[in-house]
Amino acid sequence: MRIMAQIAMVMNLDKCIGCHTCSVTCKQAWTNRGGMEYVWFNNVETRPGQGYPRRYEDQDKWRGGWELNKKGALKLKGGGRFKKLAGIFSNPKLPEIKDYYEPWTYDYKNLTDAPLGDDYPVAQPRSQITGKPMKIEWSSNWDDNLGGAAQYGELDPMVEKARRQGQEASDKVKFAFEQTFMFYLPRICEHCLNPACVASCPSGAMYKREEDGIVLVDQDNCRGWRMCVTGCPYKKVYFNHRTGKAEKCTMCYPRVEVGLPTVCSETCVGRLRYLGVILYDADKVTAAAETKDDKALYEAQLGVFLDPEDPAVRRAAEEAGIPYDWVEAARRSPVHALISKYKVALPLHPEYRTMPMVWYIPPLSPVVDALTETGHDGEDAGNLFGAIDTLRIPLEYLAEIFTAGDVGPVRSSLEKLAAMRSHMRAINLGDLPDASIAERVGMDAVQIEEMYRLLAIAKYEDRYVIPTAAVGDAQRLEESALPDSCSLDYADGPGMGGEGPFGGDSGSSTSGGRKLLPVVSVETFHLTKNRQTADQPEET
């Protein structure tokens, strides 16, 4: 057993309102500079929809992720070393700008400088790449709120897969106004246990940090081959056409290292994101990823995760050099609870065999109220669980996204959420909860109420259980933040002057022409955290 620790995330899709605040704040923090206009490290997709970039889930076309060879061993879908070497100067398996979208701004000067007249001036859209006038035909959010569903809904790769499963699934996935459905799916880099982007990189610039599992790009070593873009099945690695380097979500590692959540988590209006530590057995990752049956990959990845309450696991973690506070954080981890204890969170496309570490709680329609409106008892166990199969959002569609088409884990997760709603509704109305409902989903009243507190009313410190970087690792982590290696230290980037990526006092400085280490203002981070979590404002 080789124990390692990973910072992981869970998102509760039942609470996402599609406000895109996470996307905007991430954009401002990480991709608000030249060459990255089209890039969204965090984006919120309306499902069904084609996503961003368009149809990124169609791996028959993009060849991302892993597959099994004839011997049952893992191989990259995009090809091995010889194939990559043969196409290293011309990689055809890449999304084009039209698949993402051509970013634009508006000619606002025409509004402010237009002379007086009878006609209203307009701000013509102009491409941020060419600077020329353009016609807006697509964007990263074109499918928002089912926009164009009647025209584009059929192009969703998951709709195609669900319909291929049989006539029953085909009948459920429709786009007539009175029959359609939607939910929001926020996406960031999955920071996988078996990342295909890392394996695809010819220069070794893409790497997975040993101390916390975050996948990053070494800007000094990146040569812009873009094999990582092809290798990532989630298409969350992007090419900066100005710097000639690949860039991706960093899991806000400067914040995580000082115990603060990512920017997208911090600013989430719906409070749907959870961050915590997962302990896993690194020796089991390859075997789990080589599971032959796609539908068994979810359970296989669960088998990789370890129980931090197990004394043997704790001893092995200590022997492996994992700090005590990380093991304690794993014990209190909301991510571990939602994934392994309650089993309501599911991975995004486990069939890609990358072992993703950003998991999702599937959305549940208002099943209790919907049953009551039909004249049936919405609290009756038989009616409650029987209605799961007739939800507005088809189980088959959710299963194609989260469990490689296996409806069982999706139904189990939704039944637990429905049982929680029924149980807590009875308590709030002063009634005695039906114990059989909790028993039906393999839980008891205490567990149901604990899960409710975590999903519904958890405080800041319960949703984000993030240990700080080890003190012994501080010097190396400081060196990794040198201006030379910072992905933001380019033209017009935050690293070029003023406030750096670590906040105030972290801009680069020089002495005798030599660049110095940034002054990481850890105190500022903790003052900010105290201010955000305090019940009363601090007196100054």
PETA-V596247 format. One record per pair of residues at least 12 apart in sequence whose ideal C-beta (glycine too) atoms are under 8 Angstrom apart, sorted by the first residue. I is the first residue (numbers start at 1). J is the second residue. Records with the same first field share a line. If there is no record, write none. Layout:
I=J, J
//
This chain:
1=281, 283, 316
2=281, 282, 283, 320
3=279, 280, 281, 282, 306, 313, 316, 317, 320, 322
4=210, 213, 279, 280, 282, 320, 322
5=211, 212, 213, 277, 278, 279, 280, 317, 322, 326, 327, 330
6=191, 193, 212, 213, 277, 278, 279, 280, 357
7=191, 212, 213, 214, 251, 256, 275, 276, 277, 278, 466
8=191, 213, 275, 276, 277, 278, 335, 339, 357, 358, 359
9=188, 262, 265, 273, 274, 275, 335, 357, 358, 359
10=273, 274, 334, 335, 338, 339, 345, 358, 359, 360, 361
11=186, 272, 273, 274, 358, 359, 360, 361
12=270, 272, 273, 274, 360, 361, 455
13=183, 184, 185, 272, 360, 361, 362, 363
14=272, 361, 362, 363, 364, 417, 455
15=270, 271, 272
16=44, 183, 184, 185, 186, 270, 272, 363
17=184, 269, 270
18=44, 46, 144, 145, 184
19=269, 270
20=44, 141
21=267, 268, 269
22=42, 44, 186, 263, 264, 265, 267, 268, 273
23=40, 42, 43, 44, 186, 264
25=263, 264, 266, 267
26=40, 41, 42, 188, 249, 263, 264
27=40, 41, 42
29=252, 263
30=249, 250, 263, 488
31=247
33=488, 490, 491, 492, 493, 494
34=242, 490, 491, 492
35=240, 241, 242, 243, 490
36=238, 240, 242, 247
37=103, 128, 129
38=97, 100, 101, 102, 103, 129, 140, 238
39=100, 238, 240, 247
40=52, 140
41=188, 189, 236, 238, 248, 249, 250
42=186, 187, 188, 249, 264
43=140, 141, 186, 187
44=141, 184, 185, 186, 187
45=143, 184, 185, 186, 187
46=143, 144, 145, 146, 147, 182, 183, 184, 185
47=156, 158, 182, 183, 184, 185, 397, 401
48=143, 146, 149, 153, 156, 158, 159, 173, 175, 181, 182, 397
49=142, 143, 146, 149, 152, 153, 156
50=142, 143, 152, 155, 156, 157
51=143, 156, 187
52=100, 101, 140, 141, 235
53=95, 99, 100, 235
54=95, 99, 100, 138, 155
55=99, 155, 156, 157
56=95, 233, 234, 235
57=157, 158, 233, 349
58=157
59=77, 233, 352
61=93
62=93, 95, 230, 233, 235
63=77, 78, 79, 93, 230
64=77, 78, 196, 230, 231, 232, 233, 234, 235, 352
65=77, 196, 231, 232, 233, 349, 351, 352, 353, 354
66=194, 196, 289, 352, 353, 354
67=353
68=290, 292
72=290, 292
73=290
74=194, 286, 289, 290, 353
76=196, 199, 200, 231
77=196, 233
78=93, 196, 200, 227, 230, 231
84=200, 202, 227
85=202
88=202, 225, 227
91=225, 226, 227, 230
93=230
94=226, 229, 230
95=229, 235
97=129
98=138
100=140
101=138, 139, 140, 142
102=127, 128, 129, 134, 138
103=127, 128, 129
104=125, 126, 127, 128, 134, 136
105=125, 126, 128
106=123, 124, 125, 126
107=123, 124, 125, 126, 133
108=123
110=122, 123, 124
111=123
145=182
146=180, 182
149=175, 180, 182
150=175
153=175, 180
154=175
158=397, 400, 401
159=173, 397
161=400, 405
162=394, 396, 397, 399, 400
165=396, 405
168=396
169=394, 396, 397
172=394, 396, 397
173=394, 396, 397
181=392, 393, 394
183=363, 393
185=360, 401
186=264, 272
187=234, 236, 348
188=236, 249, 251, 264, 358
189=215, 234, 236, 237, 248, 249, 251, 358
190=234, 236, 348, 354, 356, 357, 358
191=208, 213, 214, 215, 249, 251, 356, 357, 358
192=215, 354, 355, 356, 357
193=213, 280, 285, 301, 304, 354, 355, 356, 357
194=285, 286, 289, 353, 354, 355
195=208, 215, 232, 354
196=231, 232, 233, 352, 354
197=215, 228, 229, 231, 232, 237, 248
198=215, 228
199=231
200=227, 228, 230, 231, 232
201=225, 227, 228, 231
202=223, 225, 227
203=221, 222, 223, 225
204=218, 221
205=217, 218, 219, 220, 221, 222, 223, 246
206=218, 222, 228, 237, 246
209=253
211=469, 470, 473
212=253, 256, 469
213=357
214=250, 251, 253, 256
215=248
216=248, 250, 253
217=237, 245, 246, 247, 248, 487
218=485
219=243, 245, 485, 486, 487, 489
220=484, 485
222=245, 246
224=239, 244, 245, 246
226=239, 246
228=246
229=246
233=349, 352, 354
234=348, 349, 352, 356
236=248, 249
240=490
242=490, 491
243=490, 491
245=487
247=487
250=487
252=264
254=481, 501, 502, 520
255=525
256=275, 466
257=468, 469, 477
258=468, 469, 520, 522, 525, 526
259=466, 467, 468, 525, 526, 529
260=464, 466, 525, 528, 529
261=273, 275, 463, 464, 466
262=275
265=463, 464
266=532
271=458, 463
273=463
274=334, 335, 338, 454, 463, 464
275=334, 335, 463, 464, 465, 466
276=329, 330, 332, 333, 334, 335, 336, 464, 465, 466
277=326, 329, 330, 333, 335, 336, 465, 466, 467
278=305, 330, 333, 335, 336, 339, 357
279=305, 306, 308, 313, 317, 322, 327, 330, 336
280=304, 305, 306
281=304, 306
284=303, 304
285=304, 355
287=300
288=300, 301, 303, 304, 355
289=353, 354, 355
290=353
294=350, 351, 404, 405
295=403, 404, 405, 406
297=347, 350, 351, 353, 404
298=346, 347, 350, 402, 403, 404, 406, 409
301=347, 350, 355
302=339, 340, 343
304=355
305=336, 339, 340
307=340
308=327, 330, 331, 333, 336
309=331
314=327
323=467, 470
325=467, 468
326=467
328=467
329=465, 466, 467
332=465
333=465
334=454, 458, 462, 463, 465
335=359
337=451, 454
338=359, 361, 454, 455
339=359
342=416, 443, 447, 451
343=409, 412, 413, 416
344=361, 413, 416, 417, 451
345=359, 360, 361, 413
346=359, 360, 361, 362, 402, 403, 409, 410, 413
347=359, 360, 402, 403
348=360, 401, 402
349=401, 402, 404
350=402, 403, 404
351=404
360=402
361=413, 417, 455
362=398, 402, 410, 413, 414
363=393, 398
364=391, 414, 417, 418, 421
365=391, 392, 393
367=384, 387, 388, 391, 418, 421
368=384, 418, 421, 422, 425
370=387
371=383, 384, 387
378=422
379=422, 425, 426, 434, 437
381=434, 436, 437, 440
384=418, 419, 422, 437
385=415, 418, 440
388=411, 414, 415, 418
389=411
391=414
395=407, 410, 411, 414
398=410
412=441
415=440, 441
416=441, 443, 451
419=437, 438, 440, 441, 443, 448
420=448, 451, 452, 455
422=434, 437
423=437, 438, 445, 448, 449, 452
424=448, 449, 452, 456
433=445
459=533
460=532, 533
461=533
478=517, 518, 520
479=517
481=501, 502, 517, 518, 520
482=515, 517, 518
483=495, 500, 508, 515, 518
484=515
486=500, 501
488=500, 501
489=508
495=508
500=518
502=518, 520, 521
503=521, 524, 525
504=521, 524
505=519, 521, 524
506=518, 519, 520, 521
//
